[in-house]
Amino acid sequence: MIGGHGRTFTAQWVAAQRDYLRTLWDAARSAQSAGRSYAELVAGLPYDDRFSGVAGRIRATPDDLAARHADILS
């Protein structure tokens, strides 16, 4: 796959990105259904090793990934 910025992606990367976005989407829907605030949503997001590959591919440190989660959800 070739992204809109000319970078190529493997099937594994596309699957990892899909899983990452699905996790964020599911967390947002769950938080909304439970009446949780945005701050509670962000605090409860998983920042574990499942997304370490995402951080590397977007040239972000694992610590920066937490901020990216919040940006994506805002």
C-alpha positions as CSV (number, residue, x, y, z in Angstrom):
1,M,0.0,0.0,0.0
2,I,1.2,3.5,-0.8
3,G,0.0,6.2,1.6
4,G,-1.0,9.7,0.6
5,H,2.5,11.0,1.4
6,G,4.4,8.5,-0.8
7,R,5.5,6.1,1.9
8,T,4.9,2.4,1.4
9,F,3.3,0.2,4.0
10,T,3.3,-3.6,4.4
11,A,0.2,-5.6,5.1
12,Q,1.4,-6.0,8.7
13,W,1.7,-2.3,9.1
14,V,-1.8,-1.7,7.7
15,A,-3.2,-4.4,10.1
16,A,-1.4,-2.8,13.1
17,Q,-2.7,0.7,12.1
18,R,-6.2,-0.8,11.8
19,D,-5.9,-2.4,15.3
20,Y,-4.6,0.8,16.8
21,L,-7.5,2.9,15.4
22,R,-10.0,0.3,16.3
23,T,-8.7,0.3,19.9
24,L,-9.0,4.1,20.1
25,W,-12.5,4.0,18.5
26,D,-13.8,1.3,20.9
27,A,-12.4,3.2,23.9
28,A,-14.0,6.4,22.8
29,R,-17.4,4.7,22.2
30,S,-17.2,2.9,25.6
31,A,-16.3,6.2,27.4
32,Q,-19.2,8.0,25.7
33,S,-21.6,5.2,26.6
34,A,-20.4,5.3,30.2
35,G,-20.6,9.1,30.5
36,R,-16.9,9.4,31.1
37,S,-15.1,12.7,30.5
38,Y,-12.5,13.3,27.8
39,A,-9.8,13.3,30.5
40,E,-11.0,10.0,31.9
41,L,-11.0,8.6,28.3
42,V,-7.4,9.7,27.7
43,A,-6.2,8.4,31.1
44,G,-7.7,5.0,30.4
45,L,-6.1,4.4,27.0
46,P,-3.7,1.5,26.7
47,Y,-0.1,2.7,26.1
48,D,1.4,-0.7,26.3
49,D,3.7,-2.7,23.9
50,R,0.8,-3.4,21.5
51,F,1.4,0.0,19.9
52,S,5.2,0.3,20.1
53,G,5.4,-0.4,16.4
54,V,3.0,2.4,15.7
55,A,5.2,4.8,17.7
56,G,8.3,3.8,15.7
57,R,6.6,4.1,12.3
58,I,5.3,7.6,13.0
59,R,8.7,8.6,14.4
60,A,7.3,9.2,17.9
61,T,8.8,8.1,21.2
62,P,6.5,5.9,23.3
63,D,5.9,8.9,25.6
64,D,4.9,11.0,22.6
65,L,2.4,8.3,21.6
66,A,0.2,9.2,24.6
67,A,0.0,12.8,23.3
68,R,-0.8,11.5,19.9
69,H,-3.6,9.4,21.3
70,A,-5.1,12.5,22.9
71,D,-4.7,14.5,19.6
72,I,-6.5,11.8,17.6
73,L,-9.4,11.7,19.9
74,S,-9.9,15.5,20.3
